Amino acid sequence: MTLHTLPDAAPNTVASPESNTLNAQEMDQSERAVAKAFRRILPFIFICYVISYLDRTNVSFAALGMNADLGITAEQFGFGAGMFFIGYFLFEIPSNLIMQKTGARIWIARIMISWGVISMATAFVTGPMSFAVARFCLGMAEAGFTPGIYLFFTYWFPGTWRAKITAAFLVGIPVANIIGAPISGALMQLTGHEHIRNWQWLLLIEGVPAVILGILCLFFLDDKPAKAKWLTAEEKSLLQRRLDDEQQRIAAKHGASMQHAMRNPLLWLLAMINFCGIVGSIGVGLWMPQIIKQMGVSHTATGFLTALPYICGALSMLLWAKRANQSPHRIRWVSGALIIAACALSVSAVVSEPVLKMLALCFTVSGILAFQASFWAIPSGFLTGNAAAAGLAVIVSVGNLGGFFGPSLIGYVKQMSGGFMWALIAVSAVLLIGALAVSQVKDPYKTE
């Protein structure tokens, strides 16, 4: 049975409560204010997200040297890398609720500075246990960042802009890999100081930008339109009226309290779907350099080849999100993206020819990123107020348990079977389960 989120509306329309309170001229002015906010806020938040994703996944390259130096097995690496998401899970909801009280500017700055410091400290782990502890602490530090950004978007962008801003934000995932993979591969070529190995240089150097950006957050971000000095008084007023009206309508239909969110079965279904997607995203992402390295290429070549699927994914996710948002059958596009990823990953598991394997990995990453870009417009269609702060944190944090399960699953199955084939097939099965679950969701903005 499909879970409905909003009453039936006209086909291919977006719920737009603000049109009842703003006249045409005021709507045009508010649109210009939103466009101005988009141009100012998105580039900075985008860079922050690129750095956050780089810091959580650069251990995939560090492992090329770290595992041998510290005697870390495949199973231990998968478990340790995944511990990031246990820390993330435990502290996600408290972090998001604190941000709602303190404001995005201060709390996002705190998150970024602390994760940058811990990311650099990971360079000094001495074995599998300290590696797992460092990853857990990194997850605690970064907890709240992604759902906090989604919550921050609801303070600035009305529903008609949500899919666009979310898709543009999530392009940070492939960009982090497109930029970070070649850099990480090159840093792994360093011989450096006799007491600092190449993987340590990588972790130290790539942790610094997070600290710098965290400090800049204090000077660049504004919590809400009313505090933005770069908007006129009229722009602030109109944009806030539009946002308030929209949030009031969502609250009237679905409730705005944490209790309302927790009792909504759709929330938990979306969390489970996100879990399946992240099993594929993080599982494949953290192991991809090692999968590619088995082709017999250098560290530098591994970096460039790892970036290739994400170049394809960056293009795919933007095109896919646009088509999904325009379609009266958005859910089919969300589900279809996971089906493509699952099928391609299975193909990559069974073929041995390098070109075919890389092609299959390109389709895998493209499908996963297309899913993420089209999926995240759904939750904000029924969450607002405290319900949004808690609900988004639940979807992200429960989903992020897939970041522990995916790498651990691949590491365990690889160690048991002696190769990646059955490990990747197992992950593809999880993606198919996610695709089936998506079919039980009804688009909160559009109806068939």
ABEGO torsion letter per residue (X at the ends): XBBBABBBBBBGBBBBAAAAABBAAAAAAAAAAAAAAAAAAAAAAAAAAAAAAAAAAAAAAAAAAAAAAAGBBAAAAAAAAAAAAAAAAAAAAAAAAAAAAAEAAAAAAAAAAAAAAAAAAAAABABAAAAAAAAAAAAAAABGAAAAAAAAAAAABBAAAAAAAAAAAAAAAAAAAAAAAAAAAAAAABAEBAABBAAAAAAAAAAAAAAAAAAAAAAABBABAAABAABBAAAAAAAAAAAAAAAAAAAAAAEABAAAAAABAAAAAAAAAAAAAAAAAAAAAAAAAAAAAAAGBBAAAAAAAAAAAAAAAAAAAAAAAAAAAABABAAAAAAAAAAAAAAAAAAAAABABAAAAAAAAAAAAAAAAAAAAAAAAAAAAABBEAAAAAAAAAAAAAAAAAAAAAAAAAAAAAAAAGBAAAAAAAAAAAAAAAAAAAAABBBAABBX
